[in-house]
Each structure stands twice: as C-alpha cells, then as structure tokens.
Amino acid sequence: MKAVILNQDFKLEDGFVEKPQPKNNEVLIHIKASGFNPIDYQMLENELERKLISSPILGRELSGIVVEKGDDVTQFNIGDEVFCGSGSMGSNGTYAEYISVPEAIVSLKPKNISFEQAASIPSAGLTSLQIFKRLKLQPEQTILITGAAGGVGSFLIKILLAHHIDNFITTVGSEENKQMLLSLGTKDHQIVNYKEENLVGNILKANQQQLFDIGIDLVGNYMAEVTAEVLKINGTYVDVTALVNQKAHEILFNKGTLIMNISNYTYGMVKQYDYYKNSLEEIAQLIENGAIIPSQHKIIGNLSLETVLEAHSILKNNQTQGHKLIMKNS
C-alpha cells in the first residue's frame, strides 16, 4: 500500500509497504481521510514526543470504510463507515491507504457528516470531552480558555455551550479567529486578544476583575504563566500541552493549584480501549442530534509527502486559522 514513511535518516518520504492484516480482534480500514495534529511534526523535533513514535508511518486520526475484519470482531461489518483516533494502537499511522486497529477503539461515523469532517474529530473531540468530564463543572465556576480558536479549544466551546455552560473567557490572536469563536456562540465580551498590551489586566477585566476558578491552557510557555497568574488560590490548572515553564510552575505551586494533566495516550498504554469508543460514540450522538457541529476543516491534498510537509508547515507556523487540516485518500 502507498504510505508516507519516516526513513532511517528521520526524514519523511513517499513509499510503499505491505498492507496490514487484521488480527482476531481488529478491523482493517480503508482510510478515506486523515487529520493532522501538532504532535505529528513535534515527533520529528522534540525528545518528549519522539518517545511516542511506534511506527515509521505517522498520523493518528482517520475516517474510512471497514474492508476486512478478524474472526473475533462482532461490532462491525464489511462496508461500515467508521472513524477513530488510532494513536499508537494501530498497525501503522494514518499517512497510509490502510490501517488495522482494535475494534474496541472504533466508532461508526456520524451519518450526517462527510469522511473529511469525521477525520477532523477524534483528537480534538476526545481531548475536549475528557477535559469537560474530568472537570465536573459547576455553572458558577469561572473558566479561562487559552488558544481557544484551535482544534481543542473550539471543540471544547461547542461542548460547553451544548451543556449550557457559558461562564468562560477565551484568548485569541486575530480578528479572523475572533469571528470564528463568535460564530460558535461565544459573546464579544468573552474574547480577549492576547497580542494586546496588559494581557493579564485585560483577562481579569473581562472576568469582572475576579480571579478564575479554572484555567484551561491549550498553549503553554508564556501563556502558562498568564494562566497561572489569573487563577485563584487552590484553583485548577488544566494542562493539555506539557509546556508549563519554570516560572508558571512556581506560581502554580505557590497558589496550591490542582494541576490536571490531560492525555488520551494514557488509556492506550493501559489498553482501556472503551474510553475511545465510548467517547467517540458520545460525540457522534451530539453531532447527529445537531447539538454540536464538526470543526471547520481544510483539505490540504491527497495522500503524499507533499501534502504532509505542507500540513506540518502550516501547523508549525500557526497558520491554520481555526481550520482542522485534512488529507484525503481516494
């Protein structure tokens, strides 16, 4: 099968590999579309993310059609349209024509959306739903969401609003991203431009000069410091990026903050596969009911090295403009 492969020099290249064969508990999926995530290029550059590489083929979320299944598979039939976040649980990554994955991590694709839309959901959807469920939010709690226009941020806002939780302030860096958040139902007074001067003051002003109960940091580094500064004593810092710098960590420690680390990878490590299936089924239900809509997406191209490199460049330079980047596979 055709694939984009990481060679021995740690460079990506077009190539061909053997089509995987499904094990007894697996389904073989013909990938119709796959989504790109920052971790895809970070695996090529960063020590921490590099440890997560389990195959010379990268990529971790997809939609497609079941074309073969193992003897023990009971929940899917040949021809089913499905989607999933494969992480390191598949035969290979998603920069390929086919992938074999445990049926336990797969969900039927929502009927009312395209393969491209479905491929935009797993990573952001699973992360957002995990944040929402673990926080057990109360209506009176105040929430700051940094990097709200990204994939996780925008999906999280949809989930919050679908559950009638709107006591949040967001940060964005452009007028275009602000308009995108407004289109989701966020109000103008809930949006702060992080590029303007006196960011901490502006965030607190948007929250009636009150410190926040919860900070959901989707950016890290300097924004981790900002988030730490505007949190209450014994507040909750939700870390999605593992990019908390030393200064932020000191502030959080001194405030007695609860740090909640969010990771989808965790459940794969302990083979708690029902987390993936149940979460995706819950998201699919919300989409089919019209409670939330999938992220805006942008098709970069068909399965090829050129498409992958372009998508990585857009992600690295923060030029997604609120769109999920998608690769098609005919």
C-alpha positions in Angstrom: 0.0 0.0 0.0 1.0 3.6 -0.5 2.3 5.5 2.5 4.4 8.4 3.7 7.2 6.8 5.6 9.8 8.0 8.2 13.2 6.7 6.8 16.3 5.8 8.7 17.6 9.4 8.4 14.5 10.5 10.3 13.1 12.2 7.1 9.7 11.7 5.6 9.4 10.2 2.1 6.8 8.7 -0.2 6.9 4.9 -0.2 5.1 1.5 -0.3 4.7 -1.0 2.4 2.8 -4.3 2.9 -0.9 -3.9 3.5 -1.6 -4.9 7.2 -3.6 -8.0 8.0 -6.2 -7.6 10.8 -5.7 -9.7 14.0 -8.6 -11.5 15.5 -9.9 -8.5 17.4 -9.1 -5.9 14.7 -10.8 -4.3 11.7 -8.9 -3.3 8.5 -10.0 0.2 7.5 -9.5 1.7 4.1 -8.6 5.3 5.1 -10.7 7.9 3.3 -9.4 10.9 5.2 -6.9 11.6 8.0 -6.3 14.6 10.2 -3.1 16.4 11.1 -2.1 17.3 14.7 0.8 19.4 16.1 2.2 16.2 17.7 2.8 14.9 14.1 5.6 17.4 13.4 6.6 17.6 17.1 7.5 13.9 17.0 10.2 14.8 14.4 11.6 17.6 16.5 11.0 17.1 20.3 12.6 14.5 22.6 9.4 14.0 24.6 7.0 13.5 21.6 9.6 11.3 19.8 9.2 8.7 22.5 5.6 8.2 21.3 6.7 7.0 17.8 5.6 3.4 17.4 5.7 3.1 13.6 7.6 4.6 10.7 4.2 5.8 9.4 2.9 8.8 11.5 -0.6 10.2 11.8 -3.3 9.4 14.5 -6.8 10.1 13.4 -8.9 8.9 10.5 -12.2 8.0 8.9 -12.8 5.3 6.4 -14.5 2.0 5.5 -14.1 -1.4 7.1 -12.8 -3.7 4.4 -11.7 -6.8 6.4 -12.2 -8.0 10.0 -10.7 -10.5 12.3 -12.5 -13.7 13.5 -13.5 -12.2 16.9 -14.9 -8.9 15.6 -18.6 -8.7 16.4 -19.4 -4.9 16.4 -18.7 -4.1 12.7 -19.4 -5.4 9.3 -17.6 -5.0 6.0 -18.6 -1.7 4.4 -19.3 0.1 7.7 -18.2 3.8 7.7 -16.2 4.5 10.8 -13.8 6.9 12.5 -11.3 6.7 15.2 -8.2 8.1 16.8 -5.6 5.4 16.4 -2.7 6.8 18.4 -0.1 4.1 18.7 -2.7 1.3 18.8 -2.9 0.5 15.1 -0.7 -1.5 12.7 0.7 1.8 11.4 -0.1 5.5 11.4 -2.7 7.2 9.2 -0.4 8.6 6.5 -1.3 5.4 4.5 -4.1 3.8 2.5 -5.0 1.2 5.2 -4.7 0.7 8.9 -5.6 -2.3 11.1 -6.9 -1.3 14.6 -8.7 -3.0 17.6 -12.4 -2.8 17.0 -12.6 -1.6 20.6 -11.3 1.9 19.7 -13.5 2.4 16.6 -16.9 4.1 16.3 -19.4 4.3 13.5 -19.1 7.6 11.7 -22.0 10.1 12.3 -24.4 9.6 9.4 -24.9 13.3 8.7 -21.2 14.3 8.1 -18.5 13.6 5.4 -15.4 11.5 5.8 -13.3 14.7 5.9 -15.4 16.1 8.7 -15.3 12.9 10.6 -11.5 12.8 10.4 -11.3 16.2 11.9 -13.0 15.0 15.2 -11.1 12.3 17.1 -8.1 14.0 18.6 -9.8 17.3 19.4 -13.0 15.6 20.3 -11.5 13.1 22.7 -9.3 15.7 24.4 -12.2 18.2 24.8 -14.6 15.6 26.1 -12.0 14.4 28.6 -11.5 18.0 29.9 -15.2 18.5 30.2 -15.9 15.2 32.0 -13.0 15.4 34.4 -13.7 19.0 35.5 -17.3 18.2 36.6 -18.1 21.8 36.0 -20.5 23.8 38.1 -22.4 26.7 36.5 -20.9 29.3 38.9 -17.3 28.4 38.2 -15.3 30.9 36.1 -13.1 29.4 33.3 -10.3 30.8 31.2 -9.5 29.0 27.9 -6.3 30.0 26.2 -5.7 29.3 22.5 -9.5 28.9 22.2 -9.6 29.1 18.4 -7.5 25.9 17.9 -9.0 22.4 17.3 -9.4 21.5 21.0 -10.5 25.0 22.1 -13.2 25.4 19.5 -14.5 21.8 20.1 -14.5 22.4 23.9 -16.5 25.5 23.5 -19.1 23.6 21.5 -19.3 21.0 24.2 -19.6 23.7 26.9 -22.4 25.6 25.1 -24.2 22.3 24.3 -24.3 21.7 28.1 -25.4 25.4 28.8 -22.1 26.3 30.4 -21.1 29.8 29.2 -19.1 31.3 32.2 -15.8 31.4 30.3 -13.3 33.9 28.9 -11.2 33.0 25.8 -8.0 34.3 24.3 -7.3 34.6 20.5 -4.7 36.3 18.4 -6.6 37.5 15.3 -9.8 39.1 14.2 -10.5 36.1 12.0 -10.2 33.7 15.0 -12.4 36.1 17.0 -15.1 35.9 14.3 -14.8 32.1 14.3 -15.5 32.0 18.1 -18.4 34.4 17.7 -19.9 32.1 15.1 -19.8 29.3 17.6 -21.9 31.3 20.1 -19.2 32.9 22.1 -20.0 36.5 23.0 -17.8 39.5 22.2 -17.1 40.3 25.9 -15.8 36.8 26.4 -12.9 37.2 23.9 -9.6 38.8 24.7 -6.8 39.4 22.1 -3.6 38.0 23.6 -1.5 40.3 21.4 -2.7 43.5 23.0 -0.8 45.1 25.9 -1.6 44.3 29.6 -2.9 40.8 28.8 -3.4 39.8 32.4 -5.3 43.0 33.1 -7.5 42.5 30.1 -8.3 39.0 31.0 -9.2 39.9 34.6 -11.3 42.9 33.3 -13.3 40.5 31.1 -14.0 38.5 34.3 -15.2 41.4 36.3 -11.8 41.8 37.9 -12.1 38.4 39.5 -9.5 35.6 39.5 -10.6 32.3 37.8 -11.6 29.0 39.3 -10.2 27.1 36.3 -7.6 27.8 33.7 -7.6 25.5 30.6 -4.3 26.2 29.0 -4.0 25.0 25.4 -0.9 27.0 24.6 1.7 26.6 27.3 5.0 28.5 27.7 4.3 32.2 28.3 0.5 31.6 28.3 1.0 29.1 31.1 2.4 32.0 33.2 -0.5 34.2 32.3 -3.0 31.4 33.2 -1.2 30.8 36.5 -1.3 34.5 37.4 -5.1 34.8 36.9 -6.0 31.7 38.8 -7.4 31.7 42.3 -5.6 30.1 45.2 -6.5 26.4 45.1 -7.8 26.8 41.6 -7.4 24.2 38.9 -4.9 24.4 36.0 -5.8 22.1 33.1 -2.6 21.2 31.2 -3.0 19.8 27.7 0.4 20.7 26.3 3.1 19.6 28.8 4.6 23.1 28.1 4.4 24.6 31.6 7.6 26.6 32.1 9.5 27.0 35.4 8.0 30.4 36.2 4.5 29.1 35.7 5.2 26.1 37.7 6.4 28.2 40.7 3.3 30.4 40.6 1.0 27.3 40.4 2.9 25.7 43.3 2.7 28.8 45.4 -1.0 29.1 44.8 -1.6 25.5 45.8 -3.1 24.8 42.4 -4.5 21.5 41.4 -2.8 20.5 38.1 -4.9 18.3 35.9 -2.9 16.7 33.1 -5.0 15.7 30.0 -3.8 12.8 27.9 -5.6 10.5 25.5 -2.4 8.4 25.2 -2.8 7.2 28.8 -5.8 5.0 28.0 -4.0 3.3 25.2 -1.0 2.5 27.5 -3.2 0.5 29.8 -5.4 -0.8 27.0 -8.5 0.8 28.4 -10.0 0.9 24.9 -13.6 1.5 26.0 -12.5 5.2 26.7 -12.0 5.8 23.0 -15.1 4.0 21.7 -17.5 5.4 24.4 -16.1 9.0 23.9 -16.4 8.9 20.1 -19.9 7.4 20.3 -20.9 10.2 22.7 -19.5 12.8 20.3 -21.2 11.1 17.3 -24.5 11.3 19.2 -24.1 15.0 19.9 -23.3 15.6 16.2 -26.2 13.5 14.9 -28.6 15.3 17.3 -27.3 18.7 16.0 -26.1 19.7 19.5 -22.6 20.4 18.1 -21.1 20.7 14.6 -17.7 19.3 13.5 -14.7 21.7 13.3 -14.2 23.8 10.1 -11.7 21.8 8.0 -9.3 22.5 5.2 -8.3 19.8 2.7 -4.6 20.1 2.1 -4.4 17.5 -0.6 -4.3 13.7 -1.3 -2.0 11.2 0.4 1.5 12.2 -0.5 4.7 13.6 1.0 3.9 17.0 -0.4 0.6 17.1 1.4 2.2 16.0 4.7 5.0 18.5 4.6 2.6 21.4 3.7 0.3 20.5 6.6 3.2 20.3 9.0 4.5 23.7 7.9 1.0 25.3 8.4 0.7 23.7 11.9 4.3 24.7 12.9 3.7 28.3 11.8 0.3 28.5 13.5 -1.5 29.3 10.2 -4.5 27.0 10.5 -6.8 30.0 11.1 -9.1 27.8 13.1 -9.3 25.0 10.5 -8.6 21.4 11.0 -6.1 20.2 8.3 -7.2 17.1 6.4 -5.5 14.7 3.9 -7.8 12.8 1.5 -7.2 9.3 0.3 -9.1 8.4 -2.8 
